[in-house]
Amino acid sequence: MYQDIVSEIEFTVKKEGRNGADVNLVVVSKTFAADDIEPVLELGARIFGENRVQEAAAKWPELQAVYNDVKLHLIGPLQSNKTAEAVALFDVIHTVDRKKIADYIAAEQLKQDKLLELFIQVNIGDEPQKAGIALAELADFYRYCVDEKKLNIIGLMCIPPAAHDSGPYFALLHKHAKALGLKGLSMGMSADFKTAIRLGATHIRVGSAIFGSRD
Ligand SMILES: *Cc1c(COP(=O)(O)O)cnc(C)c1O
């Protein structure tokens, strides 16, 4: 339930001595239909995350016609051929992880005269199958995005390895963000958002704890 999660977040924010204004709940509505999303909008949620451009384009414009202050976050991998649509639809992209995508986003932003907030996705557990830039390449990639492409990078994002304690990975991401002078930390999902809040998350991405399990 949305309100239960909001209460848990507020409780955790207090307990960990964080400032509530620094912790944003991204409600992950992927796979859920407009009928499931609308009650959560009615309860006041305004930041939503989707992992597929096509799915978001199919369901959000109609909802945004009614709830016009919604901010949409892309939290899934971005294919270069979807960049134009993604830049048009989303306010924030959490998954910038390679030069080609940085190039495409920069070009599209110019074309559309729109500046998004962006996170660099880091492959924090160095997993071969996972998206994200390797830690060893992070600093160079960050400089490329900012200096050469003039991208508005606001932070780092990660999805830690499954079946491990997320804590050490969140702490590592925090350390690297700090080293780059970045404040934003997109980390923590339904199972570990409290740990993420403790370790400095500014954006937690919560889906199933709000909507129930996805099948
Ligand atoms: C699906 C997804 C989430 C939400 O996961 P839950 O476990 O349902 O909270 C968060 N981040 C990303 C990148 C996702 O794809």
The ligand as a Gaussian input file, in Angstrom:
#p B3LYP/6-31G(d) Opt

LIG

0 1
 C       11.282000      -2.933000     -11.127000
 C       12.357000      -2.031000     -10.667000
 C       12.311000      -1.459000      -9.380000
 C       11.222000      -1.745000      -8.369000
 O       11.379000      -3.028000      -7.852000
 P       10.455000      -3.533000      -6.629000
 O       11.237000      -4.666000      -6.065000
 O        9.158000      -3.963000      -7.238000
 O       10.292000      -2.425000      -5.687000
 C       13.329000      -0.587000      -9.036000
 N       14.338000      -0.287000      -9.880000
 C       14.414000      -0.822000     -11.113000
 C       15.549000      -0.455000     -11.992000
 C       13.439000      -1.710000     -11.545000
 O       13.527000      -2.236000     -12.781000

